[in-house]
Amino acid sequence: MALFAQSRTDSVLKLLDDAIKKRAQFAETKEFRIDSLKIAVNQNSDIEKSYILYTRIFEEYKKYNLDSALWVAKKKNAIARRLNNVQLQYESQMNIAEMLGKMGMYKETFDIMDRIKRSDLEKSQWSYYFHLFHSIYSLLLQNALSQQEKKHYKSIITFYKDSLLQVTDPHTLAYKLILNGKLTEQGKYAEALALMDSCYEKLGVNDIETGAIAYGISEVYGKTGKSDLQKEYLAISAAADIKRAVKSYIALQKLAVMLYKQGDLERAYAYIRCAMEDASFAKARFRMIEVSEALPIIVASYDKKMKEEKDKLFRYLVLISVLSFVLLLCIVFIYKQLQKNHAARLLVKKKNEALLLINEELKELNKKLSESDHVKETYIGYVFNLCSSYINKLEDYRLILNKKLKAKQTDEVLKMTGTSSLVTNELKEFFQNFDAVFLSIYPNFISEFNELLKSDERIVSKSGDILTPELRVFALNRLGIIDSSKIAGFLHYSPQTVYNYTLKIKNKLAVPKEVFSERIQQIGR
């Protein structure tokens, strides 16, 4: 329950803070209404209507700017004299007395009031008459120093309060506010609170009487020691005064003192400054005196708190500076370490890239070695078979020659050894064996080689040959034999023939000549 009450009080204080921030807007609205009334007065030629308009202007000014209100009251009095209306003269004189009283000019106030006889007033004016005396003696009570003076003023205030209750309509709010003061003086707090609560419940949104009723409730709670509720209703009253652009008030000042005593110096300082500014604007000298009593104490405490906060802030600033310096050193150290780590990562990355390159090269080398081993194994077997075949053929040839020589068939021997058909036949067989072995290793050689040539220049093997002479040259290139003289010796061609074949093929290329040799080596992979 206490937490709920505290939360509600905090909410009301926040609303009051917002209202104080918007004081200029509320004052602007008030000035607009006053200016509208002044324009109406200037445009009016009816003196009686002018008096009514000045009365409305007086009501706008009397809690907003006392000097202006006093000027308007004197203007009303001048019009009343012109109208030769005694009752209006009394009313305007009481207006003047009210303003002088609020300005602290008590002698001048009593001089005016003493010249007015209650018996000469209409009954409707009695309430205002008694109210002025009640207000003046209430102000005197606040400024009284001795207990004897206070006792005297209290008895007079009680008299005028009783007089007000007798002449005021019991159904009006004014009567209930006076009765609340009476019940509070008598210590009948429950009755006073019930009376004020019933009035407060009947209020509408932005009701002009909110401030007065809320202040009456706060007075009762103050007497009963319920400071949180007193503070809440003082805040409500102060907010209502601010919104109505009232500049001469008591609620905000009392609230500031309460908050100061409770340790809320920031709000207390803001509220007491606001109260002083508004009292100064309104020319409410008695309010300025009241505020000036609390202002130095609150300001001194606030300044002390601010100094302590500044000292604490300075200490925090020094600590933060030291920590920032340490943090900066850490950042520099970390930055350097990161640079080292970055350099190390770059080095590792380069090493990894080099290793990957070496690995790729090793893979390529292994692939080449594997391919080379396969070629070697194939061709070694082929060579052994070829050599064995040639040995057998030589043996058969020897036996034939020996037999013919024994038979003295010399002409036959000369005929056999005098022709080149043997070499031609053997060379043809050799090429066929080479082609067969090569294509067993690279079965797609012809088709892949043709892809390197223009579509209309591709090579088609002749009937009976597996590889053409040109293809055989580049087949040896694929096996790693690139020397033209070696190729010529191997194929029994002249070097010029090998050159011509090579030039002929290069003129038919579909790929750049620079990559041709590399593409040859990629065939079959």
BAMARDO-23878 format. One record per residue (C-alpha): residue number from 1; x negated, y negated, z negated; residue in three letters. Coordinates in steps of 0.1 Angstrom, whole numbers. Each point is the difference from the previous one (the first is absolute). Layout:
# BAMARDO-23878
- num / px / py / pz / residuo
- NUM / X / Y / Z / ALA .
...
# end
This chain:
# BAMARDO-23878
- num / px / py / pz / residuo
- 1 / 0 / 0 / 0 / MET .
- 2 / -29 / -23 / -9 / ALA .
- 3 / -17 / 7 / 33 / LEU .
- 4 / 32 / -7 / 19 / PHE .
- 5 / 4 / -34 / -19 / ALA .
- 6 / -36 / -8 / 8 / GLN .
- 7 / 4 / 8 / 36 / SER .
- 8 / 32 / -21 / 2 / ARG .
- 9 / -19 / -29 / -16 / THR .
- 10 / -29 / 3 / 24 / ASP .
- 11 / 25 / -1 / 29 / SER .
- 12 / 16 / -32 / -13 / VAL .
- 13 / -35 / -16 / -5 / LEU .
- 14 / -8 / 9 / 36 / LYS .
- 15 / 32 / -17 / 12 / LEU .
- 16 / -10 / -30 / -20 / LEU .
- 17 / -34 / 0 / 16 / ASP .
- 18 / 16 / 0 / 34 / ASP .
- 19 / 23 / -28 / -9 / ALA .
- 20 / -29 / -21 / -12 / ILE .
- 21 / -18 / 6 / 33 / LYS .
- 22 / 31 / -14 / 18 / LYS .
- 23 / 4 / -31 / -22 / ARG .
- 24 / -7 / -23 / 30 / ALA .
- 25 / 28 / 17 / 20 / GLN .
- 26 / 25 / -5 / -28 / PHE .
- 27 / -10 / -36 / -5 / ALA .
- 28 / 4 / -6 / 37 / GLU .
- 29 / 35 / 13 / -2 / THR .
- 30 / 8 / -23 / -29 / LYS .
- 31 / -15 / -30 / 18 / GLU .
- 32 / 21 / 8 / 30 / PHE .
- 33 / 32 / 0 / -21 / ARG .
- 34 / -10 / -33 / -17 / ILE .
- 35 / -9 / -16 / 34 / ASP .
- 36 / 34 / 11 / 14 / SER .
- 37 / 18 / -17 / -30 / LEU .
- 38 / -21 / -32 / 4 / LYS .
- 39 / 9 / -1 / 37 / ILE .
- 40 / 37 / 4 / -10 / ALA .
- 41 / -4 / -29 / -24 / VAL .
- 42 / -16 / -23 / 26 / ASN .
- 43 / 28 / 8 / 25 / GLN .
- 44 / 27 / -6 / -26 / ASN .
- 45 / 18 / -33 / -5 / SER .
- 46 / 24 / 11 / -27 / ASP .
- 47 / -16 / -10 / -34 / ILE .
- 48 / 20 / 25 / -20 / GLU .
- 49 / -11 / 28 / 23 / LYS .
- 50 / -35 / -13 / -3 / SER .
- 51 / 2 / 5 / -38 / TYR .
- 52 / 11 / 36 / 5 / ILE .
- 53 / -29 / 6 / 25 / LEU .
- 54 / -25 / -15 / -25 / TYR .
- 55 / 14 / 22 / -27 / THR .
- 56 / -8 / 30 / 22 / ARG .
- 57 / -35 / -13 / 7 / ILE .
- 58 / -5 / -5 / -37 / PHE .
- 59 / 9 / 36 / -7 / GLU .
- 60 / -26 / 11 / 26 / GLU .
- 61 / -27 / -22 / -15 / TYR .
- 62 / 5 / 3 / -37 / LYS .
- 63 / -19 / 33 / -3 / LYS .
- 64 / -22 / -7 / 30 / TYR .
- 65 / -14 / -35 / -3 / ASN .
- 66 / 9 / -21 / -31 / LEU .
- 67 / -12 / -33 / 14 / ASP .
- 68 / 22 / 4 / 31 / SER .
- 69 / 29 / 12 / -22 / ALA .
- 70 / -4 / -31 / -22 / LEU .
- 71 / 0 / -23 / 31 / TRP .
- 72 / 32 / 17 / 12 / VAL .
- 73 / 16 / -3 / -34 / ALA .
- 74 / -8 / -38 / 0 / LYS .
- 75 / 15 / -2 / 35 / LYS .
- 76 / 31 / 17 / -13 / LYS .
- 77 / 2 / -24 / -28 / ASN .
- 78 / -3 / -30 / 24 / ALA .
- 79 / 29 / 14 / 21 / ILE .
- 80 / 21 / 7 / -31 / ALA .
- 81 / -5 / -37 / -10 / ARG .
- 82 / 11 / -11 / 35 / ARG .
- 83 / 30 / 22 / -4 / LEU .
- 84 / 6 / -14 / -35 / ASN .
- 85 / 7 / 36 / -11 / ASN .
- 86 / -9 / 3 / -37 / VAL .
- 87 / 1 / 38 / -1 / GLN .
- 88 / -23 / 3 / 31 / LEU .
- 89 / -23 / -25 / -17 / GLN .
- 90 / -1 / 22 / -31 / TYR .
- 91 / -7 / 30 / 21 / GLU .
- 92 / -28 / -16 / 19 / SER .
- 93 / -15 / -14 / -32 / GLN .
- 94 / 0 / 35 / -15 / MET .
- 95 / -17 / 12 / 32 / ASN .
- 96 / -27 / -26 / -7 / ILE .
- 97 / -3 / 10 / -36 / ALA .
- 98 / -3 / 37 / 10 / GLU .
- 99 / -29 / -8 / 23 / MET .
- 100 / -17 / -23 / -25 / LEU .
- 101 / 3 / 28 / -27 / GLY .
- 102 / -16 / 26 / 23 / LYS .
- 103 / -28 / -25 / 7 / MET .
- 104 / -6 / -2 / -38 / GLY .
- 105 / 13 / -36 / -3 / MET .
- 106 / 21 / 8 / -31 / TYR .
- 107 / 4 / -36 / -13 / LYS .
- 108 / 13 / -12 / 33 / GLU .
- 109 / 23 / 30 / 2 / THR .
- 110 / 15 / -7 / -35 / PHE .
- 111 / 4 / -37 / 9 / ASP .
- 112 / 22 / 9 / 29 / ILE .
- 113 / 20 / 27 / -18 / MET .
- 114 / 6 / -23 / -30 / ASP .
- 115 / 16 / -25 / 23 / ARG .
- 116 / 25 / 26 / 11 / ILE .
- 117 / 29 / 7 / -24 / LYS .
- 118 / 15 / 35 / 2 / ARG .
- 119 / 35 / -15 / -5 / SER .
- 120 / -4 / -20 / 32 / ASP .
- 121 / -8 / 32 / 20 / LEU .
- 122 / 25 / 22 / 17 / GLU .
- 123 / 3 / 35 / -15 / LYS .
- 124 / -16 / 15 / 31 / SER .
- 125 / -31 / -20 / -8 / GLN .
- 126 / -3 / 11 / -36 / TRP .
- 127 / -18 / 32 / 9 / SER .
- 128 / -27 / -19 / 19 / TYR .
- 129 / -3 / -25 / -28 / TYR .
- 130 / -5 / 27 / -27 / PHE .
- 131 / -23 / 19 / 24 / HIS .
- 132 / -23 / -30 / 3 / LEU .
- 133 / -4 / -4 / -38 / PHE .
- 134 / -5 / 38 / -3 / HIS .
- 135 / -28 / -1 / 26 / SER .
- 136 / -17 / -30 / -14 / ILE .
- 137 / -1 / 14 / -35 / TYR .
- 138 / -11 / 34 / 13 / SER .
- 139 / -30 / -18 / 16 / LEU .
- 140 / -7 / -19 / -32 / LEU .
- 141 / 1 / 33 / -19 / LEU .
- 142 / -27 / 15 / 24 / GLN .
- 143 / -23 / -29 / -7 / ASN .
- 144 / 7 / -3 / -38 / ALA .
- 145 / -30 / 6 / -22 / LEU .
- 146 / 13 / 3 / -36 / SER .
- 147 / 25 / 26 / -12 / GLN .
- 148 / 22 / -28 / -14 / GLN .
- 149 / 3 / -15 / 35 / GLU .
- 150 / 7 / 34 / 15 / LYS .
- 151 / 27 / 7 / -26 / LYS .
- 152 / 16 / -34 / 6 / HIS .
- 153 / 1 / 4 / 38 / TYR .
- 154 / 13 / 36 / -3 / LYS .
- 155 / 30 / -12 / -20 / SER .
- 156 / 7 / -27 / 26 / ILE .
- 157 / -3 / 25 / 28 / ILE .
- 158 / 24 / 23 / -17 / THR .
- 159 / 25 / -28 / -4 / PHE .
- 160 / -1 / -9 / 37 / TYR .
- 161 / 1 / 37 / 9 / LYS .
- 162 / 33 / 3 / -20 / ASP .
- 163 / 12 / -32 / 16 / SER .
- 164 / -7 / 15 / 35 / LEU .
- 165 / 19 / 32 / -9 / LEU .
- 166 / 30 / -21 / -10 / GLN .
- 167 / 2 / -21 / 32 / VAL .
- 168 / -11 / 27 / 26 / THR .
- 169 / 24 / 24 / 17 / ASP .
- 170 / -6 / 34 / -15 / PRO .
- 171 / 4 / 17 / 34 / HIS .
- 172 / -30 / -19 / 15 / THR .
- 173 / -35 / 13 / 2 / LEU .
- 174 / -12 / -32 / -18 / ALA .
- 175 / 21 / 9 / -30 / TYR .
- 176 / -15 / 35 / -1 / LYS .
- 177 / -35 / -12 / 3 / LEU .
- 178 / 5 / -24 / -29 / ILE .
- 179 / 17 / 28 / -20 / LEU .
- 180 / -30 / 22 / 7 / ASN .
- 181 / -23 / -26 / -15 / GLY .
- 182 / 23 / -2 / -31 / LYS .
- 183 / 2 / 38 / -5 / LEU .
- 184 / -38 / 2 / 4 / THR .
- 185 / -5 / -27 / -26 / GLU .
- 186 / 22 / 20 / -24 / GLN .
- 187 / -19 / 32 / 7 / GLY .
- 188 / 30 / 17 / 17 / LYS .
- 189 / -23 / 14 / 27 / TYR .
- 190 / 23 / 29 / 10 / ALA .
- 191 / 29 / -23 / 6 / GLU .
- 192 / -22 / -25 / 18 / ALA .
- 193 / -15 / 28 / 22 / LEU .
- 194 / 35 / 15 / 8 / ALA .
- 195 / 12 / -35 / 10 / LEU .
- 196 / -29 / -7 / 23 / MET .
- 197 / 0 / 35 / 15 / ASP .
- 198 / 37 / -4 / 9 / SER .
- 199 / -9 / -33 / 17 / CYS .
- 200 / -30 / 15 / 18 / TYR .
- 201 / 20 / 29 / 13 / GLU .
- 202 / 25 / -24 / 17 / LYS .
- 203 / -28 / -18 / 19 / LEU .
- 204 / -2 / 2 / 37 / GLY .
- 205 / -32 / 2 / 22 / VAL .
- 206 / -19 / -34 / -2 / ASN .
- 207 / 26 / -14 / -25 / ASP .
- 208 / -11 / -35 / -11 / ILE .
- 209 / 6 / 9 / -37 / GLU .
- 210 / -23 / 30 / 1 / THR .
- 211 / -29 / -19 / -15 / GLY .
- 212 / 20 / -14 / -30 / ALA .
- 213 / 16 / 34 / -9 / ILE .
- 214 / -33 / 19 / 4 / ALA .
- 215 / -17 / -25 / -22 / TYR .
- 216 / 28 / 3 / -26 / GLY .
- 217 / -5 / 38 / 0 / ILE .
- 218 / -38 / -3 / -3 / SER .
- 219 / 5 / -22 / -31 / GLU .
- 220 / 21 / 27 / -17 / VAL .
- 221 / -26 / 27 / 8 / TYR .
- 222 / -27 / -23 / -13 / GLY .
- 223 / 17 / -3 / -33 / LYS .
- 224 / 4 / 38 / -2 / THR .
- 225 / -36 / 6 / 8 / GLY .
- 226 / 6 / 18 / 33 / LYS .
- 227 / -29 / -17 / 18 / SER .
- 228 / 2 / 22 / 32 / ASP .
- 229 / 37 / -9 / 6 / LEU .
- 230 / -7 / -36 / -10 / GLN .
- 231 / -28 / -1 / 26 / LYS .
- 232 / 23 / 16 / 26 / GLU .
- 233 / 28 / -25 / -4 / TYR .
- 234 / -24 / -30 / -2 / LEU .
- 235 / -14 / 12 / 33 / ALA .
- 236 / 35 / 2 / 15 / ILE .
- 237 / 8 / -35 / -13 / SER .
- 238 / -32 / -14 / 13 / ALA .
- 239 / 5 / 16 / 34 / ALA .
- 240 / 35 / -15 / 2 / ALA .
- 241 / -13 / -35 / -9 / ASP .
- 242 / -28 / 3 / 27 / ILE .
- 243 / 25 / 11 / 27 / LYS .
- 244 / 23 / -29 / -9 / ARG .
- 245 / -30 / -24 / 3 / ALA .
- 246 / 4 / -10 / -37 / VAL .
- 247 / -32 / -17 / -11 / LYS .
- 248 / 8 / -8 / -36 / SER .
- 249 / 4 / 34 / -17 / TYR .
- 250 / -11 / 19 / -32 / ILE .
- 251 / 3 / 37 / 10 / ALA .
- 252 / -33 / 2 / 20 / LEU .
- 253 / -19 / -19 / -26 / GLN .
- 254 / 12 / 23 / -28 / LYS .
- 255 / -7 / 31 / 22 / LEU .
- 256 / -36 / -12 / 6 / ALA .
- 257 / -6 / -3 / -38 / VAL .
- 258 / 14 / 35 / -5 / MET .
- 259 / -22 / 15 / 27 / LEU .
- 260 / -30 / -18 / -15 / TYR .
- 261 / 6 / 16 / -33 / LYS .
- 262 / 4 / 34 / 16 / GLN .
- 263 / -33 / -3 / 18 / GLY .
- 264 / 14 / -6 / 36 / ASP .
- 265 / -23 / -30 / 5 / LEU .
- 266 / 2 / -1 / 38 / GLU .
- 267 / 38 / -3 / 1 / ARG .
- 268 / 0 / -23 / -31 / ALA .
- 269 / -25 / -23 / 17 / TYR .
- 270 / 20 / 0 / 33 / ALA .
- 271 / 33 / -7 / -18 / TYR .
- 272 / -12 / -28 / -23 / ILE .
- 273 / -16 / -17 / 30 / ARG .
- 274 / 32 / 3 / 19 / CYS .
- 275 / 20 / -14 / -29 / ALA .
- 276 / -24 / -30 / -3 / MET .
- 277 / 1 / -7 / 37 / GLU .
- 278 / 38 / 0 / 0 / ASP .
- 279 / 3 / -20 / -32 / ALA .
- 280 / -24 / -26 / 14 / SER .
- 281 / 20 / -1 / 33 / PHE .
- 282 / 33 / -4 / -19 / ALA .
- 283 / -16 / -27 / -22 / LYS .
- 284 / 14 / 20 / -30 / ALA .
- 285 / -24 / -15 / -25 / ARG .
- 286 / 13 / 20 / -30 / PHE .
- 287 / -5 / 32 / 20 / ARG .
- 288 / -35 / -11 / 10 / MET .
- 289 / -8 / -5 / -37 / ILE .
- 290 / 14 / 35 / -9 / GLU .
- 291 / -20 / 16 / 29 / VAL .
- 292 / -31 / -20 / -9 / SER .
- 293 / 0 / 16 / -35 / GLU .
- 294 / -3 / 35 / 15 / ALA .
- 295 / -19 / -8 / 32 / LEU .
- 296 / -35 / -6 / -15 / PRO .
- 297 / 1 / 32 / -20 / ILE .
- 298 / 12 / 21 / 29 / ILE .
- 299 / -24 / -16 / 24 / VAL .
- 300 / -30 / 4 / -24 / ALA .
- 301 / 9 / 37 / -5 / SER .
- 302 / 4 / 4 / 37 / TYR .
- 303 / -33 / -17 / 7 / ASP .
- 304 / -16 / 22 / -26 / LYS .
- 305 / 15 / 31 / 16 / LYS .
- 306 / -11 / -12 / 34 / MET .
- 307 / -36 / -6 / -13 / LYS .
- 308 / 0 / 35 / -15 / GLU .
- 309 / 13 / 14 / 33 / GLU .
- 310 / -27 / -20 / 19 / LYS .
- 311 / -27 / 13 / -24 / ASP .
- 312 / 13 / 35 / 4 / LYS .
- 313 / 2 / -5 / 38 / LEU .
- 314 / -36 / -13 / 0 / PHE .
- 315 / -11 / 30 / -19 / ARG .
- 316 / 18 / 22 / 24 / TYR .
- 317 / -15 / -20 / 29 / LEU .
- 318 / -35 / 6 / -14 / VAL .
- 319 / 7 / 37 / -5 / LEU .
- 320 / 15 / 2 / 35 / ILE .
- 321 / -31 / -18 / 14 / SER .
- 322 / -23 / 24 / -17 / VAL .
- 323 / 20 / 30 / 12 / LEU .
- 324 / 2 / -16 / 35 / SER .
- 325 / -38 / -3 / 0 / PHE .
- 326 / -4 / 36 / -12 / VAL .
- 327 / 26 / 10 / 26 / LEU .
- 328 / -19 / -20 / 27 / LEU .
- 329 / -33 / 18 / -10 / LEU .
- 330 / 19 / 33 / 2 / CYS .
- 331 / 14 / -9 / 34 / ILE .
- 332 / -35 / -10 / 13 / VAL .
- 333 / -14 / 33 / -14 / PHE .
- 334 / 29 / 20 / 15 / ILE .
- 335 / -4 / -19 / 33 / TYR .
- 336 / -37 / 9 / 2 / LYS .
- 337 / 8 / 36 / -9 / GLN .
- 338 / 27 / 0 / 27 / LEU .
- 339 / -25 / -14 / 24 / GLN .
- 340 / -25 / 27 / -9 / LYS .
- 341 / 27 / 26 / 2 / ASN .
- 342 / 11 / -14 / 34 / HIS .
- 343 / -35 / 1 / 13 / ALA .
- 344 / -4 / 35 / -13 / ALA .
- 345 / 33 / 10 / 16 / ARG .
- 346 / -11 / -15 / 33 / LEU .
- 347 / -33 / 19 / -3 / LEU .
- 348 / 19 / 32 / -8 / VAL .
- 349 / 24 / -8 / 29 / LYS .
- 350 / -29 / -5 / 24 / LYS .
- 351 / -17 / 32 / -13 / LYS .
- 352 / 33 / 19 / 4 / ASN .
- 353 / 4 / -15 / 35 / GLU .
- 354 / -35 / 10 / 8 / ALA .
- 355 / 6 / 35 / -14 / LEU .
- 356 / 32 / 3 / 19 / LEU .
- 357 / -19 / -10 / 32 / LEU .
- 358 / -27 / 25 / -8 / ILE .
- 359 / 27 / 25 / -8 / ASN .
- 360 / 17 / -7 / 33 / GLU .
- 361 / -34 / 2 / 18 / GLU .
- 362 / -7 / 33 / -18 / LEU .
- 363 / 34 / 13 / 10 / LYS .
- 364 / -7 / -10 / 36 / GLU .
- 365 / -34 / 15 / -2 / LEU .
- 366 / 14 / 32 / -15 / ASN .
- 367 / 25 / 1 / 27 / LYS .
- 368 / -27 / -5 / 26 / LYS .
- 369 / -21 / 26 / -17 / LEU .
- 370 / 28 / 24 / -1 / SER .
- 371 / 8 / -7 / 36 / GLU .
- 372 / -37 / 3 / 8 / SER .
- 373 / -2 / 32 / -19 / ASP .
- 374 / 30 / 14 / 19 / HIS .
- 375 / -16 / -11 / 33 / VAL .
- 376 / -33 / 14 / -9 / LYS .
- 377 / 15 / 33 / -11 / GLU .
- 378 / 20 / 2 / 32 / THR .
- 379 / -28 / -9 / 23 / TYR .
- 380 / -26 / 21 / -19 / ILE .
- 381 / 23 / 30 / 6 / GLY .
- 382 / 4 / -11 / 36 / TYR .
- 383 / -38 / -4 / 4 / VAL .
- 384 / -7 / 35 / -15 / PHE .
- 385 / 26 / 15 / 23 / ASN .
- 386 / -13 / -19 / 29 / LEU .
- 387 / -36 / 10 / -8 / CYS .
- 388 / 10 / 36 / -4 / SER .
- 389 / 19 / -1 / 32 / SER .
- 390 / -30 / -15 / 19 / TYR .
- 391 / -23 / 26 / -15 / ILE .
- 392 / 23 / 27 / 12 / ASN .
- 393 / 3 / -16 / 34 / LYS .
- 394 / -38 / -5 / 3 / LEU .
- 395 / -5 / 37 / -10 / GLU .
- 396 / 25 / 11 / 27 / ASP .
- 397 / -16 / -24 / 25 / TYR .
- 398 / -34 / 15 / -9 / ARG .
- 399 / 12 / 35 / 4 / LEU .
- 400 / 15 / -8 / 34 / ILE .
- 401 / -32 / -17 / 12 / LEU .
- 402 / -22 / 28 / -14 / ASN .
- 403 / 22 / 26 / 17 / LYS .
- 404 / -1 / -18 / 34 / LYS .
- 405 / -38 / -5 / -3 / LEU .
- 406 / -5 / 37 / -7 / LYS .
- 407 / 21 / 7 / 30 / ALA .
- 408 / -22 / -24 / 19 / LYS .
- 409 / 31 / -22 / 8 / GLN .
- 410 / -21 / -31 / 1 / THR .
- 411 / 23 / -18 / 23 / ASP .
- 412 / 29 / 5 / -23 / GLU .
- 413 / -20 / -14 / -30 / VAL .
- 414 / -11 / -30 / 20 / LEU .
- 415 / 36 / -6 / 10 / LYS .
- 416 / 12 / 3 / -36 / MET .
- 417 / -26 / -24 / -13 / THR .
- 418 / 1 / -24 / 30 / GLY .
- 419 / 36 / -13 / -5 / THR .
- 420 / 14 / -23 / -28 / SER .
- 421 / 33 / 18 / -3 / SER .
- 422 / -11 / 16 / -32 / LEU .
- 423 / -7 / -33 / -17 / VAL .
- 424 / 32 / -15 / 14 / THR .
- 425 / 21 / 28 / -13 / ASN .
- 426 / -17 / 0 / -34 / GLU .
- 427 / 4 / -38 / -3 / LEU .
- 428 / 37 / 3 / 9 / LYS .
- 429 / 4 / 27 / -26 / GLU .
- 430 / -19 / -22 / -25 / PHE .
- 431 / 23 / -30 / 6 / PHE .
- 432 / 31 / 22 / -4 / GLN .
- 433 / -13 / 14 / -32 / ASN .
- 434 / -10 / -35 / -13 / PHE .
- 435 / 34 / -14 / 9 / ASP .
- 436 / 18 / 29 / -16 / ALA .
- 437 / -20 / -3 / -32 / VAL .
- 438 / 3 / -39 / -1 / PHE .
- 439 / 38 / 1 / 5 / LEU .
- 440 / 3 / 27 / -26 / SER .
- 441 / -15 / -26 / -24 / ILE .
- 442 / 19 / -31 / 14 / TYR .
- 443 / 31 / 15 / 17 / PRO .
- 444 / 15 / -35 / 6 / ASN .
- 445 / -31 / -16 / 14 / PHE .
- 446 / 13 / -5 / 35 / ILE .
- 447 / 33 / -15 / -10 / SER .
- 448 / -15 / -23 / -27 / GLU .
- 449 / -28 / -10 / 24 / PHE .
- 450 / 27 / -9 / 27 / ASN .
- 451 / 17 / -23 / -26 / GLU .
- 452 / -31 / -22 / 2 / LEU .
- 453 / 4 / -4 / 37 / LEU .
- 454 / 25 / -19 / 20 / LYS .
- 455 / 31 / 20 / 8 / SER .
- 456 / -7 / 1 / 37 / ASP .
- 457 / -37 / 9 / -5 / GLU .
- 458 / 4 / 31 / -22 / ARG .
- 459 / -21 / 31 / 8 / ILE .
- 460 / 16 / 33 / 11 / VAL .
- 461 / -22 / 31 / -1 / SER .
- 462 / -5 / 18 / 33 / LYS .
- 463 / 11 / 35 / 7 / SER .
- 464 / -25 / 24 / -16 / GLY .
- 465 / -17 / -26 / -21 / ASP .
- 466 / 10 / -7 / -35 / ILE .
- 467 / -19 / -32 / -3 / LEU .
- 468 / -10 / -23 / 28 / THR .
- 469 / -36 / -11 / 3 / PRO .
- 470 / 9 / -35 / -14 / GLU .
- 471 / 18 / 16 / -30 / LEU .
- 472 / -30 / 23 / -6 / ARG .
- 473 / -22 / -31 / -3 / VAL .
- 474 / 23 / -15 / -27 / PHE .
- 475 / 5 / 34 / -16 / ALA .
- 476 / -38 / 0 / -7 / LEU .
- 477 / 4 / -36 / -13 / ASN .
- 478 / 27 / 14 / -24 / ARG .
- 479 / -25 / 26 / -12 / LEU .
- 480 / -25 / -28 / -8 / GLY .
- 481 / -22 / 2 / 32 / ILE .
- 482 / -1 / -35 / 14 / ILE .
- 483 / -34 / -1 / 16 / ASP .
- 484 / 6 / 0 / 38 / SER .
- 485 / -32 / 20 / 8 / SER .
- 486 / 9 / 27 / -24 / LYS .
- 487 / 36 / 1 / 14 / ILE .
- 488 / -15 / 2 / 36 / ALA .
- 489 / -23 / 28 / -10 / GLY .
- 490 / 27 / 19 / -18 / PHE .
- 491 / 25 / -2 / 29 / LEU .
- 492 / -26 / 3 / 27 / HIS .
- 493 / 10 / -35 / 13 / TYR .
- 494 / -23 / -28 / 9 / SER .
- 495 / -1 / -30 / -24 / PRO .
- 496 / 15 / -22 / 27 / GLN .
- 497 / 29 / 24 / 3 / THR .
- 498 / 6 / -2 / -38 / VAL .
- 499 / -1 / -38 / 2 / TYR .
- 500 / 24 / -1 / 29 / ASN .
- 501 / 25 / 23 / -18 / TYR .
- 502 / -3 / -23 / -31 / THR .
- 503 / 5 / -32 / 20 / LEU .
- 504 / 29 / 15 / 19 / LYS .
- 505 / 18 / 9 / -32 / ILE .
- 506 / -6 / -33 / -17 / LYS .
- 507 / 16 / -18 / 30 / ASN .
- 508 / 32 / 20 / -7 / LYS .
- 509 / 3 / -8 / -37 / LEU .
- 510 / 32 / -12 / -16 / ALA .
- 511 / -19 / -10 / -32 / VAL .
- 512 / -29 / -25 / -4 / PRO .
- 513 / -34 / 14 / 10 / LYS .
- 514 / -14 / -10 / -34 / GLU .
- 515 / 22 / 25 / -19 / VAL .
- 516 / -1 / 28 / 27 / PHE .
- 517 / -29 / 19 / -16 / SER .
- 518 / 16 / -2 / -34 / GLU .
- 519 / 33 / 12 / 13 / ARG .
- 520 / -18 / 30 / 17 / ILE .
- 521 / -14 / 10 / -34 / GLN .
- 522 / 36 / -2 / -15 / GLN .
- 523 / 14 / 26 / 24 / ILE .
- 524 / 10 / 32 / -17 / GLY .
- 525 / 1 / -15 / -35 / ARG .
# end
